Amino acid sequence: MIVWDDYESEYTTFDVCGTEIRVLDEELAEALKQLPEQSRNIVLMFFFLDMSDSEIGKS
């Protein structure tokens, strides 16, 4: 049996559409931080919130 401990300090959080998105991978989080805010939000909405293009366009 394996138990994984999650600590808030291990994640980078992004707030998109009132939803907190937690990214564990440090390299991914750093790459996302380099994007302009609008581009970062689009990527997060598509890949993390599973929103379609039309849903993203409306938000």
Secondary structure in CASP SS format (residue, H / E / C, confidence):
PFRMAT SS
TARGET T0000
AUTHOR 0000-0000-0000
METHOD secondary structure of the structure
MODEL  1
M C 1.00
I C 1.00
V C 1.00
W C 1.00
D C 1.00
D C 1.00
Y C 1.00
E H 1.00
S H 1.00
E H 1.00
Y C 1.00
T E 1.00
T E 1.00
F E 1.00
D E 1.00
V E 1.00
C C 1.00
G C 1.00
T E 1.00
E E 1.00
I E 1.00
R E 1.00
V E 1.00
L C 1.00
D C 1.00
E H 1.00
E H 1.00
L H 1.00
A H 1.00
E H 1.00
A H 1.00
L H 1.00
K H 1.00
Q H 1.00
L C 1.00
P C 1.00
E H 1.00
Q H 1.00
S H 1.00
R H 1.00
N H 1.00
I H 1.00
V H 1.00
L H 1.00
M H 1.00
F H 1.00
F H 1.00
F C 1.00
L C 1.00
D C 1.00
M C 1.00
S C 1.00
D H 1.00
S H 1.00
E H 1.00
I H 1.00
G H 1.00
K H 1.00
S C 1.00
END
